């Protein structure tokens, strides 16, 4: 489940419905436990949103599966 503060960020900072849906799709994968890496986030606008989420402390990169840095929601990591 995607935390309310992350959903609030998405609602407030995404203007394009297409970008919003892409962002939510990747966040759902992360919330379900899939290992999503920075390389999986291909679009420039999505990368900017994910970097902003990371800077705000809502998203972290965690080393899993050997050396792969998987993105996780901060609530999953704490």
mmJSON file of the N, C-alpha and C atoms, coordinates in Angstrom:
{"data_MODEL":{"atom_site":{
"group_PDB":["ATOM","ATOM","ATOM","ATOM","ATOM","ATOM","ATOM","ATOM","ATOM","ATOM","ATOM","ATOM","ATOM","ATOM","ATOM","ATOM","ATOM","ATOM","ATOM","ATOM","ATOM","ATOM","ATOM","ATOM","ATOM","ATOM","ATOM","ATOM","ATOM","ATOM","ATOM","ATOM","ATOM","ATOM","ATOM","ATOM","ATOM","ATOM","ATOM","ATOM","ATOM","ATOM","ATOM","ATOM","ATOM","ATOM","ATOM","ATOM","ATOM","ATOM","ATOM","ATOM","ATOM","ATOM","ATOM","ATOM","ATOM","ATOM","ATOM","ATOM","ATOM","ATOM","ATOM","ATOM","ATOM","ATOM","ATOM","ATOM","ATOM","ATOM","ATOM","ATOM","ATOM","ATOM","ATOM","ATOM","ATOM","ATOM","ATOM","ATOM","ATOM","ATOM","ATOM","ATOM","ATOM","ATOM","ATOM","ATOM","ATOM","ATOM","ATOM","ATOM","ATOM","ATOM","ATOM","ATOM","ATOM","ATOM","ATOM","ATOM","ATOM","ATOM","ATOM","ATOM","ATOM","ATOM","ATOM","ATOM","ATOM","ATOM","ATOM","ATOM","ATOM","ATOM","ATOM","ATOM","ATOM","ATOM","ATOM","ATOM","ATOM","ATOM","ATOM","ATOM","ATOM","ATOM","ATOM","ATOM","ATOM","ATOM","ATOM","ATOM","ATOM","ATOM","ATOM","ATOM","ATOM","ATOM","ATOM","ATOM","ATOM","ATOM","ATOM","ATOM","ATOM","ATOM","ATOM","ATOM","ATOM","ATOM","ATOM","ATOM","ATOM","ATOM","ATOM","ATOM","ATOM","ATOM","ATOM","ATOM","ATOM","ATOM","ATOM","ATOM","ATOM","ATOM","ATOM","ATOM","ATOM","ATOM","ATOM","ATOM","ATOM","ATOM","ATOM","ATOM","ATOM","ATOM","ATOM","ATOM","ATOM","ATOM","ATOM","ATOM","ATOM","ATOM","ATOM","ATOM","ATOM","ATOM","ATOM","ATOM","ATOM","ATOM","ATOM","ATOM","ATOM","ATOM","ATOM","ATOM","ATOM","ATOM","ATOM","ATOM","ATOM","ATOM","ATOM","ATOM","ATOM","ATOM","ATOM","ATOM","ATOM","ATOM","ATOM","ATOM","ATOM","ATOM","ATOM","ATOM","ATOM","ATOM","ATOM","ATOM","ATOM","ATOM","ATOM","ATOM","ATOM","ATOM","ATOM","ATOM","ATOM","ATOM"],
"id":[1,2,3,4,5,6,7,8,9,10,11,12,13,14,15,16,17,18,19,20,21,22,23,24,25,26,27,28,29,30,31,32,33,34,35,36,37,38,39,40,41,42,43,44,45,46,47,48,49,50,51,52,53,54,55,56,57,58,59,60,61,62,63,64,65,66,67,68,69,70,71,72,73,74,75,76,77,78,79,80,81,82,83,84,85,86,87,88,89,90,91,92,93,94,95,96,97,98,99,100,101,102,103,104,105,106,107,108,109,110,111,112,113,114,115,116,117,118,119,120,121,122,123,124,125,126,127,128,129,130,131,132,133,134,135,136,137,138,139,140,141,142,143,144,145,146,147,148,149,150,151,152,153,154,155,156,157,158,159,160,161,162,163,164,165,166,167,168,169,170,171,172,173,174,175,176,177,178,179,180,181,182,183,184,185,186,187,188,189,190,191,192,193,194,195,196,197,198,199,200,201,202,203,204,205,206,207,208,209,210,211,212,213,214,215,216,217,218,219,220,221,222,223,224,225,226,227,228,229,230,231,232,233,234],
"type_symbol":["N","C","C","N","C","C","N","C","C","N","C","C","N","C","C","N","C","C","N","C","C","N","C","C","N","C","C","N","C","C","N","C","C","N","C","C","N","C","C","N","C","C","N","C","C","N","C","C","N","C","C","N","C","C","N","C","C","N","C","C","N","C","C","N","C","C","N","C","C","N","C","C","N","C","C","N","C","C","N","C","C","N","C","C","N","C","C","N","C","C","N","C","C","N","C","C","N","C","C","N","C","C","N","C","C","N","C","C","N","C","C","N","C","C","N","C","C","N","C","C","N","C","C","N","C","C","N","C","C","N","C","C","N","C","C","N","C","C","N","C","C","N","C","C","N","C","C","N","C","C","N","C","C","N","C","C","N","C","C","N","C","C","N","C","C","N","C","C","N","C","C","N","C","C","N","C","C","N","C","C","N","C","C","N","C","C","N","C","C","N","C","C","N","C","C","N","C","C","N","C","C","N","C","C","N","C","C","N","C","C","N","C","C","N","C","C","N","C","C","N","C","C","N","C","C","N","C","C","N","C","C","N","C","C"],
"label_atom_id":["N","CA","C","N","CA","C","N","CA","C","N","CA","C","N","CA","C","N","CA","C","N","CA","C","N","CA","C","N","CA","C","N","CA","C","N","CA","C","N","CA","C","N","CA","C","N","CA","C","N","CA","C","N","CA","C","N","CA","C","N","CA","C","N","CA","C","N","CA","C","N","CA","C","N","CA","C","N","CA","C","N","CA","C","N","CA","C","N","CA","C","N","CA","C","N","CA","C","N","CA","C","N","CA","C","N","CA","C","N","CA","C","N","CA","C","N","CA","C","N","CA","C","N","CA","C","N","CA","C","N","CA","C","N","CA","C","N","CA","C","N","CA","C","N","CA","C","N","CA","C","N","CA","C","N","CA","C","N","CA","C","N","CA","C","N","CA","C","N","CA","C","N","CA","C","N","CA","C","N","CA","C","N","CA","C","N","CA","C","N","CA","C","N","CA","C","N","CA","C","N","CA","C","N","CA","C","N","CA","C","N","CA","C","N","CA","C","N","CA","C","N","CA","C","N","CA","C","N","CA","C","N","CA","C","N","CA","C","N","CA","C","N","CA","C","N","CA","C","N","CA","C","N","CA","C","N","CA","C","N","CA","C","N","CA","C","N","CA","C","N","CA","C"],
"label_alt_id":[null,null,null,null,null,null,null,null,null,null,null,null,null,null,null,null,null,null,null,null,null,null,null,null,null,null,null,null,null,null,null,null,null,null,null,null,null,null,null,null,null,null,null,null,null,null,null,null,null,null,null,null,null,null,null,null,null,null,null,null,null,null,null,null,null,null,null,null,null,null,null,null,null,null,null,null,null,null,null,null,null,null,null,null,null,null,null,null,null,null,null,null,null,null,null,null,null,null,null,null,null,null,null,null,null,null,null,null,null,null,null,null,null,null,null,null,null,null,null,null,null,null,null,null,null,null,null,null,null,null,null,null,null,null,null,null,null,null,null,null,null,null,null,null,null,null,null,null,null,null,null,null,null,null,null,null,null,null,null,null,null,null,null,null,null,null,null,null,null,null,null,null,null,null,null,null,null,null,null,null,null,null,null,null,null,null,null,null,null,null,null,null,null,null,null,null,null,null,null,null,null,null,null,null,null,null,null,null,null,null,null,null,null,null,null,null,null,null,null,null,null,null,null,null,null,null,null,null,null,null,null,null,null,null],
"label_comp_id":["UNK","UNK","UNK","UNK","UNK","UNK","UNK","UNK","UNK","UNK","UNK","UNK","UNK","UNK","UNK","UNK","UNK","UNK","UNK","UNK","UNK","UNK","UNK","UNK","UNK","UNK","UNK","UNK","UNK","UNK","UNK","UNK","UNK","UNK","UNK","UNK","UNK","UNK","UNK","UNK","UNK","UNK","UNK","UNK","UNK","UNK","UNK","UNK","UNK","UNK","UNK","UNK","UNK","UNK","UNK","UNK","UNK","UNK","UNK","UNK","UNK","UNK","UNK","UNK","UNK","UNK","UNK","UNK","UNK","UNK","UNK","UNK","UNK","UNK","UNK","UNK","UNK","UNK","UNK","UNK","UNK","UNK","UNK","UNK","UNK","UNK","UNK","UNK","UNK","UNK","UNK","UNK","UNK","UNK","UNK","UNK","UNK","UNK","UNK","UNK","UNK","UNK","UNK","UNK","UNK","UNK","UNK","UNK","UNK","UNK","UNK","UNK","UNK","UNK","UNK","UNK","UNK","UNK","UNK","UNK","UNK","UNK","UNK","UNK","UNK","UNK","UNK","UNK","UNK","UNK","UNK","UNK","UNK","UNK","UNK","UNK","UNK","UNK","UNK","UNK","UNK","UNK","UNK","UNK","UNK","UNK","UNK","UNK","UNK","UNK","UNK","UNK","UNK","UNK","UNK","UNK","UNK","UNK","UNK","UNK","UNK","UNK","UNK","UNK","UNK","UNK","UNK","UNK","UNK","UNK","UNK","UNK","UNK","UNK","UNK","UNK","UNK","UNK","UNK","UNK","UNK","UNK","UNK","UNK","UNK","UNK","UNK","UNK","UNK","UNK","UNK","UNK","UNK","UNK","UNK","UNK","UNK","UNK","UNK","UNK","UNK","UNK","UNK","UNK","UNK","UNK","UNK","UNK","UNK","UNK","UNK","UNK","UNK","UNK","UNK","UNK","UNK","UNK","UNK","UNK","UNK","UNK","UNK","UNK","UNK","UNK","UNK","UNK","UNK","UNK","UNK","UNK","UNK","UNK"],
"label_asym_id":["A","A","A","A","A","A","A","A","A","A","A","A","A","A","A","A","A","A","A","A","A","A","A","A","A","A","A","A","A","A","A","A","A","A","A","A","A","A","A","A","A","A","A","A","A","A","A","A","A","A","A","A","A","A","A","A","A","A","A","A","A","A","A","A","A","A","A","A","A","A","A","A","A","A","A","A","A","A","A","A","A","A","A","A","A","A","A","A","A","A","A","A","A","A","A","A","A","A","A","A","A","A","A","A","A","A","A","A","A","A","A","A","A","A","A","A","A","A","A","A","A","A","A","A","A","A","A","A","A","A","A","A","A","A","A","A","A","A","A","A","A","A","A","A","A","A","A","A","A","A","A","A","A","A","A","A","A","A","A","A","A","A","A","A","A","A","A","A","A","A","A","A","A","A","A","A","A","A","A","A","A","A","A","A","A","A","A","A","A","A","A","A","A","A","A","A","A","A","A","A","A","A","A","A","A","A","A","A","A","A","A","A","A","A","A","A","A","A","A","A","A","A","A","A","A","A","A","A","A","A","A","A","A","A"],
"label_entity_id":["1","1","1","1","1","1","1","1","1","1","1","1","1","1","1","1","1","1","1","1","1","1","1","1","1","1","1","1","1","1","1","1","1","1","1","1","1","1","1","1","1","1","1","1","1","1","1","1","1","1","1","1","1","1","1","1","1","1","1","1","1","1","1","1","1","1","1","1","1","1","1","1","1","1","1","1","1","1","1","1","1","1","1","1","1","1","1","1","1","1","1","1","1","1","1","1","1","1","1","1","1","1","1","1","1","1","1","1","1","1","1","1","1","1","1","1","1","1","1","1","1","1","1","1","1","1","1","1","1","1","1","1","1","1","1","1","1","1","1","1","1","1","1","1","1","1","1","1","1","1","1","1","1","1","1","1","1","1","1","1","1","1","1","1","1","1","1","1","1","1","1","1","1","1","1","1","1","1","1","1","1","1","1","1","1","1","1","1","1","1","1","1","1","1","1","1","1","1","1","1","1","1","1","1","1","1","1","1","1","1","1","1","1","1","1","1","1","1","1","1","1","1","1","1","1","1","1","1","1","1","1","1","1","1"],
"label_seq_id":[1,1,1,2,2,2,3,3,3,4,4,4,5,5,5,6,6,6,7,7,7,8,8,8,9,9,9,10,10,10,11,11,11,12,12,12,13,13,13,14,14,14,15,15,15,16,16,16,17,17,17,18,18,18,19,19,19,20,20,20,21,21,21,22,22,22,23,23,23,24,24,24,25,25,25,26,26,26,27,27,27,28,28,28,29,29,29,30,30,30,31,31,31,32,32,32,33,33,33,34,34,34,35,35,35,36,36,36,37,37,37,38,38,38,39,39,39,40,40,40,41,41,41,42,42,42,43,43,43,44,44,44,45,45,45,46,46,46,47,47,47,48,48,48,49,49,49,50,50,50,51,51,51,52,52,52,53,53,53,54,54,54,55,55,55,56,56,56,57,57,57,58,58,58,59,59,59,60,60,60,61,61,61,62,62,62,63,63,63,64,64,64,65,65,65,66,66,66,67,67,67,68,68,68,69,69,69,70,70,70,71,71,71,72,72,72,73,73,73,74,74,74,75,75,75,76,76,76,77,77,77,78,78,78],
"pdbx_PDB_ins_code":[null,null,null,null,null,null,null,null,null,null,null,null,null,null,null,null,null,null,null,null,null,null,null,null,null,null,null,null,null,null,null,null,null,null,null,null,null,null,null,null,null,null,null,null,null,null,null,null,null,null,null,null,null,null,null,null,null,null,null,null,null,null,null,null,null,null,null,null,null,null,null,null,null,null,null,null,null,null,null,null,null,null,null,null,null,null,null,null,null,null,null,null,null,null,null,null,null,null,null,null,null,null,null,null,null,null,null,null,null,null,null,null,null,null,null,null,null,null,null,null,null,null,null,null,null,null,null,null,null,null,null,null,null,null,null,null,null,null,null,null,null,null,null,null,null,null,null,null,null,null,null,null,null,null,null,null,null,null,null,null,null,null,null,null,null,null,null,null,null,null,null,null,null,null,null,null,null,null,null,null,null,null,null,null,null,null,null,null,null,null,null,null,null,null,null,null,null,null,null,null,null,null,null,null,null,null,null,null,null,null,null,null,null,null,null,null,null,null,null,null,null,null,null,null,null,null,null,null,null,null,null,null,null,null],
"Cartn_x":[0.834,0.0,0.885,0.521,1.292,0.851,1.813,1.454,0.788,-0.054,-0.814,0.105,1.235,2.11,2.708,2.941,3.445,2.335,1.13,-0.009,-0.278,-0.135,-0.312,0.717,1.985,3.036,2.652,2.246,1.897,0.767,-0.25,-1.403,-1.001,-0.146,0.228,1.221,2.139,3.258,3.194,2.18,2.084,0.879,1.136,0.056,-0.517,0.346,-0.077,-0.684,-1.906,-2.511,-1.689,-1.042,-0.229,0.985,1.674,2.836,2.382,1.269,0.74,0.477,-0.13,-0.445,0.819,1.819,3.1,3.782,3.782,4.4,3.712,2.399,1.653,1.884,2.015,2.267,3.603,4.632,5.943,5.893,5.221,5.096,4.348,3.348,2.631,3.578,4.434,5.428,6.362,6.813,7.709,6.987,5.757,4.982,4.711,4.619,4.351,5.608,6.774,8.011,8.889,8.474,9.324,10.597,11.702,12.955,12.969,12.648,12.68,13.975,14.785,16.055,15.941,16.966,16.97,16.919,17.527,17.527,16.121,15.242,13.862,13.031,13.471,12.751,13.353,12.744,13.358,13.057,11.855,11.478,12.094,12.506,13.135,12.196,10.935,10.005,9.777,9.728,9.581,10.809,11.995,13.228,13.221,12.771,12.725,11.794,10.652,9.723,10.313,10.954,11.549,12.706,13.491,14.566,13.991,12.897,12.252,11.704,11.116,10.629,11.787,12.923,14.092,14.617,14.698,15.181,14.264,12.971,12.022,11.992,12.743,12.797,11.69,10.875,9.769,10.194,11.366,11.852,13.324,13.755,15.159,15.638,16.943,17.543,18.204,17.874,18.36,19.061,20.242,20.97,20.292,19.811,19.216,19.735,19.52,19.877,21.332,22.221,23.629,23.982,24.192,24.615,23.535,22.349,21.303,20.733,20.671,20.057,18.594,17.713,16.283,15.674,14.741,14.025,12.953,12.821,11.787,11.16,9.906,9.246,9.842,10.027,10.659,9.917,8.602,7.835,8.143,8.582,8.963,10.306,11.153,12.528,12.657,11.795,11.957,11.518],
"Cartn_y":[-1.184,0.0,1.257,2.195,3.434,4.366,4.866,5.751,7.05,7.591,8.808,9.964,10.143,11.282,11.174,9.957,9.772,10.078,9.601,9.902,11.406,12.078,13.535,14.228,13.761,14.326,14.16,12.954,12.668,13.584,13.709,14.545,16.018,16.479,17.899,18.259,17.346,17.703,17.162,16.406,15.918,16.547,17.198,17.85,16.929,16.172,15.305,14.005,13.689,12.42,11.198,11.273,10.146,9.935,11.02,10.922,10.44,10.958,10.549,9.04,8.522,7.089,6.246,6.715,5.992,5.975,7.113,7.23,6.3,6.3,5.43,3.951,3.613,2.218,1.737,2.566,2.187,2.164,3.121,3.131,1.896,1.434,0.2,-1.002,-1.048,-2.14,-2.106,-0.906,-0.762,-1.199,-0.736,-1.06,-2.559,-3.244,-4.685,-5.505,-4.837,-5.534,-5.856,-5.478,-5.684,-4.856,-5.393,-4.639,-3.733,-2.476,-1.468,-0.684,-0.609,0.111,1.439,2.289,3.568,3.327,2.227,1.92,1.605,1.13,0.823,2.085,3.187,4.46,5.179,5.013,5.444,6.887,7.325,8.655,9.756,10.832,11.947,12.554,12.738,13.352,12.436,11.122,10.197,10.239,10.278,10.347,11.584,12.709,13.937,13.773,13.14,12.917,11.956,10.89,9.946,10.58,11.433,12.131,13.078,13.746,14.634,13.832,12.678,11.816,11.359,11.055,10.642,11.794,12.985,14.154,14.471,14.222,14.522,13.428,12.363,11.289,10.259,10.352,9.408,8.143,8.192,7.065,6.866,5.625,5.328,4.246,4.165,3.081,2.13,0.853,-0.15,-1.241,-1.647,-2.719,-4.049,-4.712,-6.046,-6.893,-8.159,-9.068,-8.886,-9.024,-8.835,-7.37,-6.836,-5.437,-4.538,-5.04,-4.206,-3.251,-1.99,-0.984,-0.853,-1.376,-1.335,-0.109,0.515,1.645,1.108,1.726,1.348,2.606,2.495,3.584,3.636,4.819,4.966,4.156,4.027,3.267,1.773,1.267,-0.135,-0.379,0.629,0.48,0.652,1.442,1.744,0.612],
"Cartn_z":[0.0,0.0,0.0,-0.791,-0.896,0.232,1.033,2.151,1.688,2.514,2.224,1.845,2.541,2.239,0.836,0.36,-1.001,-2.009,-1.735,-2.611,-2.659,-1.511,-1.473,-2.358,-2.294,-3.143,-4.619,-4.991,-6.389,-6.846,-6.032,-6.389,-6.546,-5.66,-5.649,-6.76,-7.079,-7.951,-9.372,-9.712,-11.093,-11.771,-12.885,-13.637,-14.697,-15.32,-16.418,-15.875,-16.287,-15.853,-16.281,-17.445,-17.92,-17.019,-16.665,-15.774,-14.403,-13.92,-12.612,-12.6,-13.654,-13.704,-13.789,-14.558,-14.635,-13.275,-12.612,-11.297,-10.301,-10.301,-9.388,-9.703,-10.976,-11.35,-10.782,-10.891,-10.353,-8.826,-8.214,-6.753,-6.254,-6.997,-6.617,-6.663,-7.675,-7.755,-6.558,-6.198,-5.051,-3.778,-3.606,-2.404,-2.291,-3.426,-3.39,-3.117,-3.072,-2.747,-3.939,-5.148,-6.324,-6.184,-6.701,-6.697,-7.922,-7.709,-8.765,-8.582,-9.643,-9.563,-10.3,-10.139,-10.86,-12.358,-12.821,-14.257,-14.769,-13.882,-14.28,-14.496,-13.918,-14.046,-15.249,-16.398,-17.65,-18.05,-17.868,-18.358,-17.49,-18.134,-17.423,-16.395,-16.751,-15.797,-14.598,-14.821,-13.691,-12.796,-13.417,-12.622,-11.734,-12.272,-11.475,-10.279,-10.48,-9.369,-8.337,-8.797,-7.858,-7.089,-7.75,-7.042,-5.996,-6.316,-5.342,-4.165,-4.431,-3.346,-2.464,-3.077,-2.302,-1.451,-2.046,-1.283,-0.107,-0.275,0.796,1.863,1.652,2.64,2.511,1.467,1.288,0.545,-0.092,-0.878,-0.558,-0.423,-0.14,-1.104,-1.291,-2.073,-1.084,-1.176,-0.24,-1.038,-0.565,-1.241,-0.907,-1.945,-1.811,-2.956,-2.873,-3.972,-4.389,-3.453,-3.771,-3.81,-5.015,-5.15,-5.711,-5.979,-6.581,-5.552,-5.918,-5.049,-5.45,-4.612,-4.893,-4.228,-4.914,-4.338,-3.4,-2.246,-1.293,-0.727,-0.376,0.33,1.725,2.261,3.569,4.63,4.514,5.499,5.427,4.275,4.152,4.82,4.798,5.261,6.764,7.375,8.804,9.683],
"occupancy":[1.0,1.0,1.0,1.0,1.0,1.0,1.0,1.0,1.0,1.0,1.0,1.0,1.0,1.0,1.0,1.0,1.0,1.0,1.0,1.0,1.0,1.0,1.0,1.0,1.0,1.0,1.0,1.0,1.0,1.0,1.0,1.0,1.0,1.0,1.0,1.0,1.0,1.0,1.0,1.0,1.0,1.0,1.0,1.0,1.0,1.0,1.0,1.0,1.0,1.0,1.0,1.0,1.0,1.0,1.0,1.0,1.0,1.0,1.0,1.0,1.0,1.0,1.0,1.0,1.0,1.0,1.0,1.0,1.0,1.0,1.0,1.0,1.0,1.0,1.0,1.0,1.0,1.0,1.0,1.0,1.0,1.0,1.0,1.0,1.0,1.0,1.0,1.0,1.0,1.0,1.0,1.0,1.0,1.0,1.0,1.0,1.0,1.0,1.0,1.0,1.0,1.0,1.0,1.0,1.0,1.0,1.0,1.0,1.0,1.0,1.0,1.0,1.0,1.0,1.0,1.0,1.0,1.0,1.0,1.0,1.0,1.0,1.0,1.0,1.0,1.0,1.0,1.0,1.0,1.0,1.0,1.0,1.0,1.0,1.0,1.0,1.0,1.0,1.0,1.0,1.0,1.0,1.0,1.0,1.0,1.0,1.0,1.0,1.0,1.0,1.0,1.0,1.0,1.0,1.0,1.0,1.0,1.0,1.0,1.0,1.0,1.0,1.0,1.0,1.0,1.0,1.0,1.0,1.0,1.0,1.0,1.0,1.0,1.0,1.0,1.0,1.0,1.0,1.0,1.0,1.0,1.0,1.0,1.0,1.0,1.0,1.0,1.0,1.0,1.0,1.0,1.0,1.0,1.0,1.0,1.0,1.0,1.0,1.0,1.0,1.0,1.0,1.0,1.0,1.0,1.0,1.0,1.0,1.0,1.0,1.0,1.0,1.0,1.0,1.0,1.0,1.0,1.0,1.0,1.0,1.0,1.0,1.0,1.0,1.0,1.0,1.0,1.0,1.0,1.0,1.0,1.0,1.0,1.0],
"B_iso_or_equiv":[0.0,0.0,0.0,0.0,0.0,0.0,0.0,0.0,0.0,0.0,0.0,0.0,0.0,0.0,0.0,0.0,0.0,0.0,0.0,0.0,0.0,0.0,0.0,0.0,0.0,0.0,0.0,0.0,0.0,0.0,0.0,0.0,0.0,0.0,0.0,0.0,0.0,0.0,0.0,0.0,0.0,0.0,0.0,0.0,0.0,0.0,0.0,0.0,0.0,0.0,0.0,0.0,0.0,0.0,0.0,0.0,0.0,0.0,0.0,0.0,0.0,0.0,0.0,0.0,0.0,0.0,0.0,0.0,0.0,0.0,0.0,0.0,0.0,0.0,0.0,0.0,0.0,0.0,0.0,0.0,0.0,0.0,0.0,0.0,0.0,0.0,0.0,0.0,0.0,0.0,0.0,0.0,0.0,0.0,0.0,0.0,0.0,0.0,0.0,0.0,0.0,0.0,0.0,0.0,0.0,0.0,0.0,0.0,0.0,0.0,0.0,0.0,0.0,0.0,0.0,0.0,0.0,0.0,0.0,0.0,0.0,0.0,0.0,0.0,0.0,0.0,0.0,0.0,0.0,0.0,0.0,0.0,0.0,0.0,0.0,0.0,0.0,0.0,0.0,0.0,0.0,0.0,0.0,0.0,0.0,0.0,0.0,0.0,0.0,0.0,0.0,0.0,0.0,0.0,0.0,0.0,0.0,0.0,0.0,0.0,0.0,0.0,0.0,0.0,0.0,0.0,0.0,0.0,0.0,0.0,0.0,0.0,0.0,0.0,0.0,0.0,0.0,0.0,0.0,0.0,0.0,0.0,0.0,0.0,0.0,0.0,0.0,0.0,0.0,0.0,0.0,0.0,0.0,0.0,0.0,0.0,0.0,0.0,0.0,0.0,0.0,0.0,0.0,0.0,0.0,0.0,0.0,0.0,0.0,0.0,0.0,0.0,0.0,0.0,0.0,0.0,0.0,0.0,0.0,0.0,0.0,0.0,0.0,0.0,0.0,0.0,0.0,0.0,0.0,0.0,0.0,0.0,0.0,0.0],
"pdbx_formal_charge":[null,null,null,null,null,null,null,null,null,null,null,null,null,null,null,null,null,null,null,null,null,null,null,null,null,null,null,null,null,null,null,null,null,null,null,null,null,null,null,null,null,null,null,null,null,null,null,null,null,null,null,null,null,null,null,null,null,null,null,null,null,null,null,null,null,null,null,null,null,null,null,null,null,null,null,null,null,null,null,null,null,null,null,null,null,null,null,null,null,null,null,null,null,null,null,null,null,null,null,null,null,null,null,null,null,null,null,null,null,null,null,null,null,null,null,null,null,null,null,null,null,null,null,null,null,null,null,null,null,null,null,null,null,null,null,null,null,null,null,null,null,null,null,null,null,null,null,null,null,null,null,null,null,null,null,null,null,null,null,null,null,null,null,null,null,null,null,null,null,null,null,null,null,null,null,null,null,null,null,null,null,null,null,null,null,null,null,null,null,null,null,null,null,null,null,null,null,null,null,null,null,null,null,null,null,null,null,null,null,null,null,null,null,null,null,null,null,null,null,null,null,null,null,null,null,null,null,null,null,null,null,null,null,null],
"auth_seq_id":[1,1,1,2,2,2,3,3,3,4,4,4,5,5,5,6,6,6,7,7,7,8,8,8,9,9,9,10,10,10,11,11,11,12,12,12,13,13,13,14,14,14,15,15,15,16,16,16,17,17,17,18,18,18,19,19,19,20,20,20,21,21,21,22,22,22,23,23,23,24,24,24,25,25,25,26,26,26,27,27,27,28,28,28,29,29,29,30,30,30,31,31,31,32,32,32,33,33,33,34,34,34,35,35,35,36,36,36,37,37,37,38,38,38,39,39,39,40,40,40,41,41,41,42,42,42,43,43,43,44,44,44,45,45,45,46,46,46,47,47,47,48,48,48,49,49,49,50,50,50,51,51,51,52,52,52,53,53,53,54,54,54,55,55,55,56,56,56,57,57,57,58,58,58,59,59,59,60,60,60,61,61,61,62,62,62,63,63,63,64,64,64,65,65,65,66,66,66,67,67,67,68,68,68,69,69,69,70,70,70,71,71,71,72,72,72,73,73,73,74,74,74,75,75,75,76,76,76,77,77,77,78,78,78],
"auth_comp_id":["UNK","UNK","UNK","UNK","UNK","UNK","UNK","UNK","UNK","UNK","UNK","UNK","UNK","UNK","UNK","UNK","UNK","UNK","UNK","UNK","UNK","UNK","UNK","UNK","UNK","UNK","UNK","UNK","UNK","UNK","UNK","UNK","UNK","UNK","UNK","UNK","UNK","UNK","UNK","UNK","UNK","UNK","UNK","UNK","UNK","UNK","UNK","UNK","UNK","UNK","UNK","UNK","UNK","UNK","UNK","UNK","UNK","UNK","UNK","UNK","UNK","UNK","UNK","UNK","UNK","UNK","UNK","UNK","UNK","UNK","UNK","UNK","UNK","UNK","UNK","UNK","UNK","UNK","UNK","UNK","UNK","UNK","UNK","UNK","UNK","UNK","UNK","UNK","UNK","UNK","UNK","UNK","UNK","UNK","UNK","UNK","UNK","UNK","UNK","UNK","UNK","UNK","UNK","UNK","UNK","UNK","UNK","UNK","UNK","UNK","UNK","UNK","UNK","UNK","UNK","UNK","UNK","UNK","UNK","UNK","UNK","UNK","UNK","UNK","UNK","UNK","UNK","UNK","UNK","UNK","UNK","UNK","UNK","UNK","UNK","UNK","UNK","UNK","UNK","UNK","UNK","UNK","UNK","UNK","UNK","UNK","UNK","UNK","UNK","UNK","UNK","UNK","UNK","UNK","UNK","UNK","UNK","UNK","UNK","UNK","UNK","UNK","UNK","UNK","UNK","UNK","UNK","UNK","UNK","UNK","UNK","UNK","UNK","UNK","UNK","UNK","UNK","UNK","UNK","UNK","UNK","UNK","UNK","UNK","UNK","UNK","UNK","UNK","UNK","UNK","UNK","UNK","UNK","UNK","UNK","UNK","UNK","UNK","UNK","UNK","UNK","UNK","UNK","UNK","UNK","UNK","UNK","UNK","UNK","UNK","UNK","UNK","UNK","UNK","UNK","UNK","UNK","UNK","UNK","UNK","UNK","UNK","UNK","UNK","UNK","UNK","UNK","UNK","UNK","UNK","UNK","UNK","UNK","UNK"],
"auth_asym_id":["A","A","A","A","A","A","A","A","A","A","A","A","A","A","A","A","A","A","A","A","A","A","A","A","A","A","A","A","A","A","A","A","A","A","A","A","A","A","A","A","A","A","A","A","A","A","A","A","A","A","A","A","A","A","A","A","A","A","A","A","A","A","A","A","A","A","A","A","A","A","A","A","A","A","A","A","A","A","A","A","A","A","A","A","A","A","A","A","A","A","A","A","A","A","A","A","A","A","A","A","A","A","A","A","A","A","A","A","A","A","A","A","A","A","A","A","A","A","A","A","A","A","A","A","A","A","A","A","A","A","A","A","A","A","A","A","A","A","A","A","A","A","A","A","A","A","A","A","A","A","A","A","A","A","A","A","A","A","A","A","A","A","A","A","A","A","A","A","A","A","A","A","A","A","A","A","A","A","A","A","A","A","A","A","A","A","A","A","A","A","A","A","A","A","A","A","A","A","A","A","A","A","A","A","A","A","A","A","A","A","A","A","A","A","A","A","A","A","A","A","A","A","A","A","A","A","A","A","A","A","A","A","A","A"],
"auth_atom_id":["N","CA","C","N","CA","C","N","CA","C","N","CA","C","N","CA","C","N","CA","C","N","CA","C","N","CA","C","N","CA","C","N","CA","C","N","CA","C","N","CA","C","N","CA","C","N","CA","C","N","CA","C","N","CA","C","N","CA","C","N","CA","C","N","CA","C","N","CA","C","N","CA","C","N","CA","C","N","CA","C","N","CA","C","N","CA","C","N","CA","C","N","CA","C","N","CA","C","N","CA","C","N","CA","C","N","CA","C","N","CA","C","N","CA","C","N","CA","C","N","CA","C","N","CA","C","N","CA","C","N","CA","C","N","CA","C","N","CA","C","N","CA","C","N","CA","C","N","CA","C","N","CA","C","N","CA","C","N","CA","C","N","CA","C","N","CA","C","N","CA","C","N","CA","C","N","CA","C","N","CA","C","N","CA","C","N","CA","C","N","CA","C","N","CA","C","N","CA","C","N","CA","C","N","CA","C","N","CA","C","N","CA","C","N","CA","C","N","CA","C","N","CA","C","N","CA","C","N","CA","C","N","CA","C","N","CA","C","N","CA","C","N","CA","C","N","CA","C","N","CA","C","N","CA","C","N","CA","C","N","CA","C","N","CA","C","N","CA","C","N","CA","C"],
"pdbx_PDB_model_num":[1,1,1,1,1,1,1,1,1,1,1,1,1,1,1,1,1,1,1,1,1,1,1,1,1,1,1,1,1,1,1,1,1,1,1,1,1,1,1,1,1,1,1,1,1,1,1,1,1,1,1,1,1,1,1,1,1,1,1,1,1,1,1,1,1,1,1,1,1,1,1,1,1,1,1,1,1,1,1,1,1,1,1,1,1,1,1,1,1,1,1,1,1,1,1,1,1,1,1,1,1,1,1,1,1,1,1,1,1,1,1,1,1,1,1,1,1,1,1,1,1,1,1,1,1,1,1,1,1,1,1,1,1,1,1,1,1,1,1,1,1,1,1,1,1,1,1,1,1,1,1,1,1,1,1,1,1,1,1,1,1,1,1,1,1,1,1,1,1,1,1,1,1,1,1,1,1,1,1,1,1,1,1,1,1,1,1,1,1,1,1,1,1,1,1,1,1,1,1,1,1,1,1,1,1,1,1,1,1,1,1,1,1,1,1,1,1,1,1,1,1,1,1,1,1,1,1,1,1,1,1,1,1,1]
}}}
